[in-house]
């Protein structure tokens, strides 16, 4: 995760002093306006809209794309619950798709889960692991589907030279405390589509009708909600954006160094959809018990993915039980077919998650510390397996 320090504190002081804290206070040189322009330039995208959270970004993006009642949205079995909940928030239902060993959506299972009601795919670039966007876009274009990238856990990463989140019809980012850009809470939507941008901007601001200075690209006004960010967030984001690429470079250097150490002892490194730009490290084991033992022996910076229960679809109880705040507003009641979630729905995903450990790259620690930890893991693995650690 990105660190917050003195520079962020100094950046917000002038905002406090100005008294202009709201999204649409001040002039065109406000911190949020500057961030959105700089983010668009850095990421090579036409439009950036800052919002209050990554969840809000997903909801507004789906709403902007016209996803709604009767539609099905494909989401992966390994992600934060917000990915699935965003579909419900706009009146659609999530259909859960298996991941593969890259920890991202399996294109083969996308094809198996398609129905006439499928409207959108939400690929998640999970834990700095990027999706196979070439395959996903190919499926989407063939079947006339919308692609909204959930890049909340991979802000700034690239897939074949293009920033993730900018590849589909729209992208969503999170600036939560645990993300690559960190302002505590916040998010953004990006798109190259003028109409989608206008709709997202109206949806995220219930008062958009009264902001005559906004160009809505001839899109008729619609009712939205309040997902606006503040100028305080904008001030912090301007500092954090400058830290992003140097941090990602540190992650890649640590990946290369640690992967080389672990690979030399026989660990099975998790595959990537863009190996050259890998910035996430995970290890695959033959059995769930081996992964569990490895995580227990290396508690600093290592955890088994299945034990991070909040990211495993079987633990999304409101989704699994199909419960919403008001039963008369439950999208499952007007779905075109009966939607069911069972432990067997994505059994392949559960098997992978039980046999996989994520290894922290420690981008905020010296490289020497992280290589030391990798060598320590190697020694422990060799001792456990008689010299060939968890070889497959």
C-alpha positions in Angstrom: 0.0 0.0 0.0 1.0 3.6 -0.5 2.2 5.6 2.5 0.8 8.9 3.7 3.1 11.5 5.2 4.2 15.1 5.6 3.7 16.0 1.9 0.0 15.1 2.1 -0.4 17.1 5.3 1.2 20.1 3.7 -1.0 19.8 0.6 -4.3 19.9 2.5 -3.3 22.9 4.6 -4.0 25.5 1.8 -7.4 23.8 1.2 -8.4 24.2 4.8 -7.2 27.8 4.7 -9.3 28.6 1.6 -12.5 27.2 3.2 -13.4 25.8 -0.3 -13.7 22.1 0.6 -16.6 21.0 -1.5 -16.4 19.3 -5.0 -17.7 22.3 -6.9 -16.3 25.1 -4.8 -13.5 27.2 -6.2 -12.5 27.7 -9.8 -11.1 25.5 -12.5 -7.8 25.3 -10.8 -9.1 23.3 -7.8 -7.1 20.3 -6.4 -9.7 17.9 -7.8 -9.7 19.5 -11.3 -5.9 19.3 -11.4 -5.8 15.7 -10.2 -8.3 14.6 -12.8 -6.4 16.3 -15.6 -3.1 14.9 -14.5 -4.5 11.4 -14.0 -6.1 11.4 -17.4 -2.7 12.5 -19.0 -0.7 9.9 -17.0 -3.1 7.1 -17.8 -3.8 8.0 -21.4 -7.5 8.3 -21.0 -10.0 11.1 -22.1 -12.0 11.4 -18.9 -11.4 11.0 -15.2 -14.1 11.5 -12.6 -13.1 11.4 -8.9 -15.7 9.9 -6.5 -16.0 9.0 -2.9 -14.9 5.3 -3.1 -14.0 2.4 -5.3 -17.4 1.0 -4.7 -19.0 4.2 -5.8 -16.9 4.2 -8.9 -18.1 0.7 -9.8 -21.8 1.6 -9.2 -21.6 4.8 -11.2 -19.7 3.1 -14.0 -22.3 0.4 -14.4 -25.1 2.9 -14.1 -23.5 5.1 -16.8 -23.2 2.0 -19.1 -27.0 1.4 -18.7 -26.7 -1.9 -16.8 -29.9 -2.5 -14.9 -32.9 -4.7 -14.0 -33.0 -8.1 -15.9 -29.3 -7.9 -16.7 -26.6 -10.3 -15.6 -23.1 -9.1 -14.7 -20.1 -11.5 -14.7 -17.8 -11.1 -11.7 -14.9 -13.2 -10.4 -15.1 -15.6 -7.5 -12.0 -13.9 -5.9 -12.6 -10.2 -5.3 -13.9 -7.8 -2.7 -17.7 -8.1 -2.2 -18.2 -4.6 -3.7 -17.6 -6.0 -7.2 -20.7 -8.2 -6.9 -22.7 -5.7 -4.8 -22.3 -2.9 -7.4 -24.3 -5.0 -9.9 -27.1 -5.3 -7.3 -27.0 -1.6 -6.6 -28.0 -0.8 -10.2 -30.7 -3.5 -10.3 -28.7 -6.3 -12.0 -27.6 -9.7 -10.7 -24.0 -10.9 -10.4 -23.0 -14.2 -12.0 -19.9 -15.6 -10.4 -17.1 -16.8 -12.7 -14.1 -19.0 -11.8 -10.6 -17.6 -11.6 -7.5 -19.4 -13.0 -4.0 -19.6 -11.5 -3.3 -16.0 -12.4 -5.9 -15.2 -9.7 -8.1 -13.4 -12.3 -11.1 -14.3 -14.3 -10.8 -17.4 -16.4 -11.9 -16.6 -19.9 -13.0 -20.2 -20.5 -15.5 -19.9 -17.6 -16.7 -16.6 -18.9 -17.9 -18.4 -22.0 -19.5 -21.1 -19.9 -21.4 -18.5 -17.8 -22.8 -16.4 -20.7 -26.6 -16.3 -21.1 -28.9 -14.2 -23.2 -29.2 -11.9 -20.2 -25.5 -11.2 -19.8 -25.0 -7.5 -20.2 -21.5 -6.8 -18.8 -18.2 -8.3 -17.6 -16.4 -6.9 -14.7 -12.8 -8.3 -14.8 -10.9 -7.6 -11.6 -7.2 -6.9 -11.6 -6.8 -8.6 -8.2 -3.9 -8.0 -5.8 -1.8 -6.4 -8.6 -2.4 -9.3 -10.9 -3.7 -8.2 -14.2 -6.4 -10.0 -16.2 -6.1 -11.5 -19.7 -7.7 -8.5 -21.2 -7.1 -9.6 -24.8 -9.2 -12.7 -24.3 -11.9 -10.9 -22.2 -12.3 -8.1 -24.8 -12.5 -10.6 -27.6 -15.4 -12.3 -25.8 -17.1 -9.0 -25.1 -16.8 -7.7 -28.6 -18.1 -11.0 -30.1 -21.1 -11.1 -27.8 -21.8 -7.3 -27.6 -21.0 -7.0 -23.9 -19.9 -4.0 -21.8 -16.6 -4.3 -20.0 -16.1 -2.3 -16.8 -12.7 -3.0 -15.4 -12.3 -3.2 -11.6 -8.8 -1.9 -11.2 -9.3 -1.0 -7.6 -6.5 -3.4 -6.4 -4.1 -2.6 -9.2 -4.0 1.2 -9.6 -1.2 2.1 -12.0 -0.4 -1.4 -13.3 -0.2 -2.1 -17.0 -1.3 -4.9 -19.3 0.9 -5.0 -22.4 1.9 -1.4 -22.1 -1.6 0.0 -21.3 -2.8 1.0 -17.9 -5.4 -1.3 -16.5 -8.8 0.3 -16.1 -8.4 2.1 -19.4 -8.8 -0.9 -21.6 -12.5 -1.6 -21.4 -15.5 0.7 -21.8 -15.0 2.2 -18.4 -12.7 1.5 -15.4 -13.0 1.9 -11.7 -10.2 2.6 -9.2 -10.0 2.7 -5.4 -7.9 5.0 -3.3 -8.6 3.2 -0.1 -6.0 3.0 2.7 -4.8 -0.4 1.4 -4.4 0.5 -2.3 -1.6 1.8 -4.6 -2.9 5.3 -4.2 -4.0 5.9 -0.6 -6.1 8.8 0.8 -8.0 6.7 3.3 -11.1 6.5 1.1 -11.7 7.6 -2.5 -12.1 6.4 -6.0 -12.2 7.3 -9.7 -14.0 6.4 -12.9 -12.2 6.6 -16.3 -13.5 6.3 -19.8 -12.8 7.5 -23.3 -16.6 7.7 -24.1 -18.1 11.2 -23.8 -21.6 9.9 -23.2 -20.5 7.4 -20.5 -18.6 10.2 -18.8 -21.6 12.6 -18.9 -23.9 9.9 -17.4 -21.4 8.9 -14.7 -20.9 12.6 -13.7 -24.7 13.1 -13.5 -25.2 9.9 -11.5 -22.4 10.7 -9.0 -23.9 14.2 -8.2 -27.6 14.4 -7.4 -27.3 18.2 -7.9 -25.8 17.9 -11.4 -29.0 19.4 -12.9 -28.2 22.7 -11.2 -24.5 23.0 -12.2 -24.9 24.9 -15.5 -21.2 25.1 -16.0 -21.1 21.3 -16.8 -21.2 20.1 -20.4 -23.4 17.0 -20.5 -22.7 16.2 -24.1 -26.4 16.6 -24.9 -27.2 13.7 -22.6 -30.6 14.3 -20.9 -30.5 14.7 -17.1 -31.2 11.8 -14.9 -31.6 11.2 -11.2 -28.4 10.2 -9.4 -27.0 9.9 -5.9 -24.2 11.6 -4.0 -20.8 10.0 -4.6 -18.8 13.3 -4.8 -15.2 13.6 -3.6 -13.9 16.6 -1.7 -11.1 19.1 -2.4 -9.3 17.6 0.7 -9.2 14.3 -1.1 -8.1 16.1 -4.3 -5.1 17.7 -2.5 -3.9 14.4 -1.1 -4.4 12.7 -4.5 -2.1 15.2 -6.2 0.7 14.1 -3.9 -0.1 10.4 -4.1 -0.2 10.4 -7.9 3.5 11.6 -8.0 4.4 8.6 -5.7 2.6 6.0 -7.8 5.0 5.1 -10.6 8.1 5.0 -8.3 6.3 2.7 -6.0 5.3 0.4 -8.8 8.9 0.3 -10.0 10.0 -0.8 -6.5 7.4 -3.5 -6.6 8.7 -4.8 -9.9 12.3 -4.8 -8.7 11.3 -6.7 -5.6 9.3 -9.2 -7.6 12.2 -10.0 -9.9 14.6 -10.4 -6.9 12.3 -12.5 -4.7 10.9 -14.6 -7.5 14.5 -15.6 -8.6 15.3 -16.7 -5.1 12.2 -18.7 -4.6 12.2 -20.2 -8.0 15.7 -21.5 -7.6 14.6 -23.7 -4.7 11.7 -25.3 -6.5 8.7 -23.2 -5.5 6.1 -23.0 -8.1 5.6 -19.3 -8.9 2.1 -18.2 -9.9 1.7 -17.3 -13.6 1.0 -13.8 -14.9 -1.0 -12.5 -17.9 1.8 -9.9 -18.4 5.0 -11.5 -17.0 7.3 -8.8 -18.1 5.5 -6.2 -15.9 4.6 -8.5 -12.9 4.1 -6.7 -9.6 2.4 -9.4 -7.6 3.9 -12.6 -6.2 2.1 -15.7 -5.3 3.1 -19.4 -4.9 1.1 -22.5 -5.8 1.3 -25.7 -3.8 0.2 -29.3 -4.5 -2.2 -29.4 -1.6 -4.1 -27.0 0.7 -2.2 -28.4 3.6 1.2 -27.5 2.2 0.0 -23.9 1.5 -1.4 -23.7 5.1 1.9 -24.9 6.5 3.9 -22.5 4.5 1.8 -19.6 5.6 2.0 -20.7 9.2 5.8 -20.9 9.0 6.2 -17.5 7.3 3.8 -15.2 9.1 5.5 -12.0 8.1 4.3 -11.0 4.7 2.7 -14.3 3.7 -0.9 -15.5 3.8 -2.9 -18.2 2.2 -5.5 -16.6 -0.1 -8.4 -18.8 1.1 -7.8 -17.5 4.6 -8.5 -13.9 3.5 -12.2 -14.9 3.7 -13.7 -11.5 2.8 -12.4 -11.9 -0.8 -13.8 -15.4 -1.3 -17.3 -15.6 -2.9 -18.6 -18.3 -0.5 -18.3 -15.7 2.4 -20.4 -13.0 0.7 -23.4 -13.9 2.8 -25.8 -11.1 1.6 -25.0 -12.1 -2.0 -25.2 -15.9 -1.4 -28.5 -15.5 0.5 -29.7 -12.9 -2.1 -30.8 -10.4 0.6 -31.3 -6.7 0.0 -32.5 -3.9 2.2 -36.1 -4.1 0.9 -37.4 -7.4 -0.7 -39.5 -5.4 -3.2 -36.3 -3.9 -4.5 -34.4 -7.2 -4.8 -33.0 -7.7 -8.3 -33.2 -11.5 -8.0 -37.0 -11.3 -7.9 -37.2 -9.8 -11.4 -34.2 -11.7 -12.9 -35.1 -13.7 -16.1 -34.0 -16.9 -14.6 -33.3 -18.4 -11.2 -29.8 -17.5 -10.0 -28.1 -19.9 -7.5 -24.8 -19.7 -5.7 -23.4 -22.9 -4.1 -19.9 -24.0 -2.9 -19.7 -26.0 -6.1 -20.5 -23.0 -8.4 -16.8 -22.1 -8.6 -15.1 -25.2 -7.1 -12.0 -24.6 -9.2 -11.5 -21.2 -7.6 -11.8 -22.6 -4.1 -9.2 -25.2 -4.9 -6.8 -22.6 -6.3 -7.3 -20.3 -3.3 -6.7 -23.1 -0.8 -3.4 -24.0 -2.5 -2.1 -20.5 -3.0 -0.1 -18.2 -0.8 0.5 -14.5 -1.6 3.9 -13.1 -0.7 4.2 -9.4 0.1 6.7 -7.5 -2.0 7.3 -5.0 0.8 7.6 -2.0 -1.5 8.0 0.3 1.5 10.9 -1.7 2.9 14.5 -1.9 1.7 15.2 -4.4 -1.0 17.8 -6.2 1.2 15.1 -6.9 3.8 12.8 -8.4 1.3 15.5 -10.6 -0.3 16.5 -11.7 3.2 12.9 -12.8 3.8 12.8 -14.6 0.5 16.0 -16.5 1.4 14.5 -17.4 4.8 11.4 -18.8 3.1 13.7 -20.8 0.8 15.6 -22.3 3.7 12.4 -23.2 5.5 11.0 -24.7 2.4 14.1 -26.7 1.7 14.1 -28.1 5.3 10.4 -29.0 5.0 10.9 -30.9 1.7 14.4 -32.3 2.0 16.0 -29.8 -0.3 13.3 -29.3 -2.9 10.8 -26.9 -1.6 7.2 -27.8 -2.5 8.2 -28.8 -6.0 5.4 -29.8 -8.4 
